[in-house]
Structures are given as C-alpha cells and as structure tokens.
C-alpha cells in the first residue's frame, strides 16, 4: 500500500478512535451511575473521576472525528500552534488549590483532578509549539490529532497489557522463590495479611516491607520504563509509516505522545496517602520526564529515518528508558520514606525531593534544547 493509501486508512482509524473516545467513557460513567442509583449508593470519587474523564474524552473524540473527516476530504491542515501558555498555567493553580481544599463534593474533586492533569500538558505543548513555529516542516493540527489517537490506542493499551503481564509474571516468580526459600512461607503469609489490611495500604506501611519494596523497584524501575518507552516509540512510529517526519514534526509528535500519556496517567494518579494536590504538583515533574523521554526517542527516530543514523535512535531510546527508570526509582523511594516515622524520614524526603527536582529541571533543560529553533539546518 502506498503512502496515500496509508493516510486514508489512518484517517478512518482516527474517526473510529474518536467515536470510541466519545462513546466508551460515557457508557462506563452511565453504567456506574445506574448501578449507584439502583443500589441507592452515593457517588464516590471514582465515579466522579470517570465522569470528568468521559467529558474530556468526548471533547477529544469529537476533535479526532472532525480531523479524520477533514483528512479524508483532502482539506489542508494548519500548522499546530496552541495559544496562551500563561493561561493554562494560571488555570492550573485554582485546580490544584481546589484539590488542596479537599472539597466534599466528589464531582468537583473529579473535575479538578482531571484539569490538574490536563492543564500542565496543554501549557507545555503551547510553549513548544510557539518555540518551533519557525522551523521547516512544522507539525499540523491533524498530525497532532493523529498522534493523540495513536497514543491513546497503541501506546497506552500496549503499556497496560505488558505491564499486567510483567506484574503477574514477576509476582509468580517471587512467590515461587519465597515458597522454596527458608522462612518464605511465613513471609508470604505476612505479606498476604498486609495486602488484605486496608489500613496498611492506606498508610503506606506495606512499602516498608523489604520484599514488597524490592518487588516495586524491579517492576517500576525495570519493566515499566522499557514497556512504556517502547509503547511511545510504536505510537510515534505509526505516523512515520505514512509520513517521513521533519525534525520539528518528530519533536512535536514526541511531545504530544508524552503529554497524552502523562495526562491520562496523572488523572488516576494518587495511589498513596499523599494529598491529591501534592500529587498533582508532583505530576508536573512526571510530565516533563514523559515528554522529554518521548521527544528524545522521536528525535532519534527522525535521525534514523531521515538521516540514516540508526545509532542515535538506540542511544536516545536507552537514555529515555534510563531517565524514566531513575524517576520511578526515586518516586518509590519517596513513597517509602513518607511511610517511615517522621524523625527518621525527614532528611530522606528532602534528599529524594531534591533529586526529583534536579531530574525535573534536567528534563526541562533538555526539552528547551530540543525545541530550540533550528532554522537554517537541514530538516
């Protein structure tokens, strides 16, 4: 199939993804509301979060459908430029403040959590699009829509599938090792009691168990970075099948992939006892890591496709995985330190937070270098 045919197939797929983005979350939210009403249950935070995500996905789906139809009709697409970076940053402040206030209205909490995840991503895309506006071959709105759809399907579903496989496989491996080790059965029974105790999960005390901490380090700093960064490569590469990207396009595709991935991850992101507002602020650093990693890999893919320098792709992919792994390791260490006694954890928290801050600033610096205008260089 030629490139024109691949583009047409891509536009059809974009329309289908848009339709699913409109319908599926709405159906899930409606089902939750129906079950709650049938059992006379109050709306909980998960239901309100799903309702807010359904609204976001519906708007996103309508945009994807419109872009797909315009592509099939051969209409040109304007260069991508998201305005008002300061506005998205300013709107993030009341969203985080709402979460910090811990309102009793769960619908307000759900909407604030989604907005707190969405707005920093929009701000970053806005800043990058303005910096790259003079680049040869800029990304178009339709390409950004296509990359968003590819991330929602290829990248996120790939990551979810293989992370579940890794979780189950690693869990079975640890269970077998503990089962044959001296005192292993007692350790399994102790972990089982902790996992079945809601208070140990809520307080984070489970993270103080050496076996559980080691398990999380191997999973989150070993398997997850490899799986997710490969998933992002697949999402960016899906567009490259239909169009060889320019440098500016590759960077914006990577940024869009990283931001989309981070936004949906952050919308669900408060697994520990920390306040939702602190998590939302901390997720800004995670957004920078996701976008930096995906942009580095996308830039490496550009070097491979357009410049025939494959080594740069594998080097950038390795750097992305390493950056992601370092962030996850520090995040787990911080969660464990927060579960310790205050006297013992204060210094550890300061050190780990400083390391996370430096890693975030490093990612921001790399993004600033990547999005620095390169006019005059070969695209």
C-alpha positions as CSV (number, residue, x, y, z in Angstrom):
1,X,0.0,0.0,0.0
2,X,1.4,3.5,-0.9
3,X,1.6,6.4,1.5
4,X,-1.6,7.9,0.2
5,X,-3.5,4.7,1.0
6,X,-1.9,4.5,4.4
7,X,-3.0,8.1,5.2
8,X,-6.6,7.2,4.2
9,X,-6.5,4.2,6.4
10,X,-5.1,6.4,9.2
11,X,-7.9,8.9,8.8
12,X,-10.5,6.2,9.1
13,X,-8.8,4.8,12.2
14,X,-8.8,8.3,13.6
15,X,-12.5,8.6,13.1
16,X,-13.1,5.2,14.8
17,X,-10.8,6.2,17.7
18,X,-12.7,9.4,18.1
19,X,-16.1,7.6,18.1
20,X,-14.8,5.2,20.8
21,X,-13.4,8.2,22.8
22,X,-16.9,9.7,22.7
23,X,-19.0,6.6,23.5
24,X,-17.0,4.2,25.7
25,X,-16.2,6.6,28.7
26,X,-19.8,7.9,28.6
27,X,-21.2,4.3,28.7
28,X,-18.9,3.4,31.6
29,X,-19.9,6.6,33.5
30,X,-23.6,5.9,32.8
31,X,-23.2,2.3,34.0
32,X,-21.6,3.4,37.2
33,X,-24.4,6.0,37.8
34,X,-27.0,3.3,37.0
35,X,-25.5,0.8,39.5
36,X,-25.2,3.5,42.2
37,X,-28.8,4.6,41.7
38,X,-30.1,1.0,41.7
39,X,-28.3,0.3,45.0
40,X,-29.0,3.7,46.4
41,X,-25.3,4.4,46.8
42,X,-23.7,7.9,46.9
43,X,-21.4,8.9,44.1
44,X,-17.8,8.2,45.0
45,X,-14.6,9.8,43.9
46,X,-14.0,7.1,41.2
47,X,-17.4,7.7,39.6
48,X,-16.9,11.4,39.5
49,X,-13.4,10.9,38.1
50,X,-14.8,8.7,35.4
51,X,-17.5,11.3,34.6
52,X,-14.9,14.0,34.2
53,X,-12.7,11.8,32.0
54,X,-15.8,10.9,29.9
55,X,-16.3,14.7,29.3
56,X,-12.7,15.1,28.4
57,X,-12.6,12.1,26.1
58,X,-15.9,13.2,24.4
59,X,-14.4,16.5,23.5
60,X,-11.2,14.9,22.3
61,X,-13.2,12.3,20.3
62,X,-15.2,15.0,18.5
63,X,-12.0,16.7,17.6
64,X,-10.5,13.5,16.3
65,X,-13.6,12.7,14.2
66,X,-13.5,16.2,12.7
67,X,-9.8,15.9,11.9
68,X,-10.3,12.5,10.3
69,X,-13.2,13.6,8.1
70,X,-11.3,16.7,7.0
71,X,-8.3,14.5,6.1
72,X,-10.5,12.1,4.0
73,X,-11.9,15.1,2.2
74,X,-8.4,16.3,1.4
75,X,-8.7,19.6,3.3
76,X,-5.3,21.2,4.3
77,X,-4.4,21.4,8.0
78,X,-2.9,24.5,9.5
79,X,0.5,24.3,11.4
80,X,-0.1,23.4,15.0
81,X,0.2,26.3,17.4
82,X,-1.6,26.2,20.8
83,X,-2.0,29.7,22.1
84,X,-1.9,31.2,25.6
85,X,0.7,29.2,27.6
86,X,0.3,31.6,30.6
87,X,-3.5,30.9,30.6
88,X,-3.1,27.1,31.1
89,X,-0.5,27.7,33.8
90,X,-2.8,30.2,35.6
91,X,-5.8,27.8,35.4
92,X,-3.7,25.0,37.0
93,X,-3.4,27.0,40.2
94,X,-7.1,27.0,41.1
95,X,-7.4,23.3,40.1
96,X,-4.6,22.4,42.5
97,X,-6.0,24.7,45.2
98,X,-9.4,23.0,44.9
99,X,-7.7,19.6,45.5
100,X,-5.8,21.0,48.4
101,X,-9.1,22.3,50.0
102,X,-10.4,18.7,49.8
103,X,-14.0,19.6,48.9
104,X,-16.8,17.3,50.0
105,X,-18.3,17.5,46.5
106,X,-16.9,14.5,44.7
107,X,-17.9,15.8,41.3
108,X,-15.9,18.9,41.9
109,X,-12.9,16.8,43.1
110,X,-13.1,14.6,40.0
111,X,-13.2,17.6,37.6
112,X,-10.3,19.3,39.5
113,X,-8.2,16.2,39.3
114,X,-8.7,15.8,35.5
115,X,-8.0,19.6,35.0
116,X,-4.9,19.4,37.2
117,X,-3.6,16.6,34.9
118,X,-4.6,18.3,31.7
119,X,-3.6,21.9,32.1
120,X,0.2,21.5,32.6
121,X,0.3,19.3,29.4
122,X,-1.5,22.0,27.4
123,X,0.9,24.6,28.8
124,X,3.9,22.5,27.7
125,X,2.5,21.9,24.2
126,X,1.7,25.6,23.9
127,X,5.2,26.7,24.8
128,X,6.8,24.1,22.5
129,X,4.6,25.0,19.5
130,X,5.5,28.6,19.8
131,X,9.2,27.9,20.0
132,X,9.0,25.6,16.9
133,X,6.8,27.8,14.8
134,X,9.7,29.0,12.6
135,X,11.0,25.5,12.0
136,X,10.9,24.0,8.5
137,X,8.1,21.5,8.1
138,X,6.1,22.2,11.3
139,X,3.6,19.7,12.7
140,X,0.0,20.3,11.7
141,X,-3.1,20.1,13.8
142,X,-4.1,16.9,12.0
143,X,-0.8,15.3,12.8
144,X,-1.2,16.2,16.5
145,X,-4.7,14.7,16.4
146,X,-3.4,11.5,14.8
147,X,-0.5,11.3,17.3
148,X,-3.0,11.7,20.2
149,X,-5.2,8.9,18.8
150,X,-2.1,6.7,18.3
151,X,-1.0,7.3,21.9
152,X,-4.5,6.5,23.3
153,X,-4.6,3.2,21.4
154,X,-1.1,1.9,20.5
155,X,0.9,3.3,23.4
156,X,-1.4,3.2,26.4
157,X,-3.0,-0.2,25.6
158,X,0.4,-1.7,24.8
159,X,1.7,-0.5,28.1
160,X,-1.3,-1.7,30.1
161,X,-1.2,-5.2,28.5
162,X,2.5,-5.8,29.0
163,X,2.6,-4.2,32.5
164,X,-0.1,-6.6,33.6
165,X,1.9,-9.5,32.1
166,X,5.0,-8.3,33.9
167,X,3.1,-7.8,37.2
168,X,1.7,-11.3,37.1
169,X,4.9,-12.9,35.9
170,X,7.0,-11.2,38.5
171,X,4.5,-12.0,41.2
172,X,4.6,-15.6,40.3
173,X,8.4,-15.7,40.2
174,X,8.6,-14.0,43.6
175,X,6.0,-16.4,45.0
176,X,8.0,-19.4,43.8
177,X,11.3,-18.1,45.2
178,X,9.7,-17.3,48.6
179,X,8.0,-20.7,48.6
180,X,11.2,-22.6,48.3
181,X,13.3,-20.3,50.5
182,X,13.7,-20.9,54.2
183,X,11.0,-19.0,56.1
184,X,9.5,-18.0,52.7
185,X,6.0,-19.3,53.5
186,X,5.9,-17.2,56.7
187,X,6.9,-14.2,54.6
188,X,4.1,-14.9,52.1
189,X,1.6,-15.2,54.9
190,X,2.7,-11.9,56.4
191,X,2.5,-10.1,53.0
192,X,-0.9,-11.6,52.5
193,X,-2.1,-10.2,55.8
194,X,-0.7,-6.8,55.0
195,X,-2.3,-6.8,51.5
196,X,-5.7,-7.7,53.0
197,X,-5.5,-4.9,55.6
198,X,-6.9,-1.6,54.2
199,X,-5.0,0.4,56.9
200,X,-1.6,-0.9,55.8
201,X,-2.4,0.0,52.2
202,X,-3.7,3.5,53.1
203,X,-0.8,4.3,55.4
204,X,1.9,3.1,53.0
205,X,3.3,0.7,55.7
206,X,3.4,-2.0,53.1
207,X,6.2,-0.1,51.4
208,X,8.4,-0.7,54.4
209,X,8.4,-4.4,53.8
210,X,11.8,-5.3,52.1
211,X,10.2,-7.9,49.8
212,X,7.5,-5.5,48.6
213,X,9.9,-2.7,48.2
214,X,12.2,-4.8,46.1
215,X,9.3,-6.1,44.0
216,X,8.2,-2.5,43.3
217,X,11.7,-1.4,42.4
218,X,12.1,-4.3,39.9
219,X,8.7,-3.7,38.4
220,X,8.6,0.1,38.2
221,X,12.2,0.8,37.5
222,X,13.0,-2.3,35.4
223,X,10.0,-3.5,33.4
224,X,7.7,-0.4,33.3
225,X,10.2,2.1,31.7
226,X,11.1,-0.4,29.0
227,X,7.5,-1.2,28.2
228,X,6.2,2.3,28.2
229,X,9.0,3.8,26.2
230,X,8.7,1.1,23.6
231,X,4.9,1.9,23.5
232,X,5.7,5.5,22.8
233,X,8.0,4.6,20.0
234,X,5.3,2.5,18.5
235,X,2.8,5.4,18.7
236,X,5.2,7.8,17.1
237,X,6.3,5.2,14.5
238,X,2.7,4.6,13.4
239,X,2.7,8.2,12.0
240,X,6.1,7.8,10.4
241,X,4.7,4.9,8.3
242,X,2.5,7.3,6.4
243,X,4.8,10.4,6.5
244,X,8.5,10.8,6.9
245,X,8.7,13.5,9.6
246,X,10.8,16.7,9.7
247,X,12.7,17.4,12.8
248,X,10.0,19.8,14.1
249,X,7.3,17.3,13.4
250,X,9.2,14.5,15.2
251,X,9.7,16.7,18.3
252,X,6.0,17.7,18.4
253,X,4.9,14.1,17.8
254,X,7.0,13.0,20.8
255,X,5.8,15.8,23.0
256,X,2.2,15.1,22.1
257,X,2.7,11.4,22.8
258,X,4.4,12.0,26.2
259,X,1.9,14.6,27.2
260,X,-1.1,12.5,26.3
261,X,0.3,9.5,28.1
262,X,1.1,11.6,31.2
263,X,-2.3,13.3,31.3
264,X,-4.3,10.1,31.4
265,X,-1.8,8.5,33.9
266,X,-2.0,11.6,36.1
267,X,-5.8,11.7,36.1
268,X,-5.8,8.4,38.0
269,X,-2.6,9.2,40.0
270,X,-3.0,9.2,43.7
271,X,-2.2,5.7,44.8
272,X,-0.6,6.6,48.2
273,X,-1.8,8.6,51.2
274,X,-0.4,11.9,49.9
275,X,-2.8,14.7,49.2
276,X,-4.2,14.9,45.7
277,X,-2.9,18.5,45.4
278,X,0.7,17.4,46.2
279,X,0.4,14.5,43.7
280,X,-0.8,17.0,41.0
281,X,2.1,19.3,41.6
282,X,4.5,16.4,41.6
283,X,3.0,15.1,38.4
284,X,4.3,18.2,36.6
285,X,7.7,16.7,37.0
286,X,6.5,13.4,35.7
287,X,5.0,15.2,32.7
288,X,8.4,16.7,32.0
289,X,10.0,13.2,32.2
290,X,7.4,11.6,30.0
291,X,7.7,14.4,27.4
292,X,11.5,14.5,27.5
293,X,11.8,10.8,27.1
294,X,9.3,10.5,24.2
295,X,10.8,13.6,22.5
296,X,14.3,12.1,22.7
297,X,13.1,8.9,21.2
298,X,11.1,10.6,18.5
299,X,14.2,12.7,17.6
300,X,16.2,9.6,17.5
301,X,13.7,8.0,15.1
302,X,13.9,11.1,12.9
303,X,17.7,10.7,12.8
304,X,17.3,7.1,11.8
305,X,14.6,7.6,9.1
306,X,15.7,10.9,7.6
307,X,19.5,11.0,8.3
308,X,20.2,7.2,8.2
309,X,21.8,7.3,11.7
310,X,20.3,4.3,13.5
311,X,22.8,4.5,16.4
312,X,21.2,7.8,17.5
313,X,17.8,6.1,17.8
314,X,19.0,3.3,20.0
315,X,21.1,5.8,22.1
316,X,18.1,8.0,22.6
317,X,15.8,5.1,23.4
318,X,18.3,3.9,26.0
319,X,18.6,7.4,27.5
320,X,14.7,7.6,27.7
321,X,14.4,4.3,29.5
322,X,17.2,5.3,31.9
323,X,15.6,8.7,32.7
324,X,12.2,7.0,33.2
325,X,13.7,4.3,35.4
326,X,15.5,6.9,37.6
327,X,12.3,8.9,38.1
328,X,10.3,5.8,39.1
329,X,13.0,4.6,41.5
330,X,13.1,8.0,43.2
331,X,9.3,8.1,43.4
332,X,9.2,4.7,45.1
333,X,11.9,5.7,47.5
334,X,10.0,8.9,48.3
335,X,6.8,6.9,49.0
336,X,8.7,4.6,51.3
337,X,10.3,7.5,53.1
338,X,7.0,9.1,53.7
339,X,5.7,5.9,55.3
340,X,8.5,6.0,57.8
341,X,8.4,7.7,61.2
342,X,8.7,11.5,60.9
343,X,12.0,11.7,62.7
344,X,13.6,9.0,60.5
345,X,12.2,10.1,57.2
346,X,12.6,13.9,57.2
347,X,16.2,14.0,55.8
348,X,15.5,11.2,53.4
349,X,12.5,13.0,52.0
350,X,14.5,16.2,51.5
351,X,17.3,14.4,49.7
352,X,14.9,12.4,47.4
353,X,12.7,15.5,46.7
354,X,15.9,17.4,45.7
355,X,16.9,14.6,43.4
356,X,13.4,14.6,41.8
357,X,13.6,18.3,41.4
358,X,17.0,18.2,39.8
359,X,15.8,15.4,37.4
360,X,12.7,17.5,36.5
361,X,14.9,20.6,35.8
362,X,17.2,18.5,33.7
363,X,14.3,17.2,31.7
364,X,13.0,20.8,31.3
365,X,16.5,21.9,30.1
366,X,16.7,19.0,27.5
367,X,13.2,20.0,26.3
368,X,14.3,23.6,26.0
369,X,17.3,22.5,23.9
370,X,15.2,20.1,21.7
371,X,12.6,22.8,21.0
372,X,15.2,25.5,20.3
373,X,14.6,26.8,16.7
374,X,16.9,25.1,14.3
375,X,16.1,27.2,11.2
376,X,18.9,27.1,8.7
377,X,19.7,23.4,9.4
378,X,18.5,20.7,7.1
379,X,15.1,19.4,8.1
